[in-house]
Amino acid sequence: MKTTLKEENNILTMSFEGRLDTAASSQTEKDMQALYDCEGKNIVLDCQMLEYISSSGLRLFLGLLKNAKTKGSTVTVAYLSDDLRRVFDEIGFTQLFNIK
């Protein structure tokens, strides 16, 4: 699992590459800590290269969303594959997140 963070025009974008499973979630959570200081910035989670997400990965996304809302920021999940979009639909995440 590889993550890349960039900031541009007051938008924090984290790209995910590989499988966000239980084994990768601990390191990914550490990588995502930079997103928690998002006050005044919006967040994009770029999932174009994300192959799989487990329940522990979904928990990371949800925790980030809750934190961002308390700071007046939004979280957009971008470029979901059809398979990942079905997962987000089935668990109700498409109603919680901005999906692009």
PyMOL commands that set and color helices and strands:
alter all, ss='L'
color gray80, all
select helices_A, chain A and resi 22-36+55-70+82-91+93-96
alter helices_A, ss='H'
color red, helices_A
select strands_A, chain A and resi 2-8+11-20+42-53+75-78+98-99
alter strands_A, ss='S'
color yellow, strands_A
deselect
rebuild
show_as cartoon
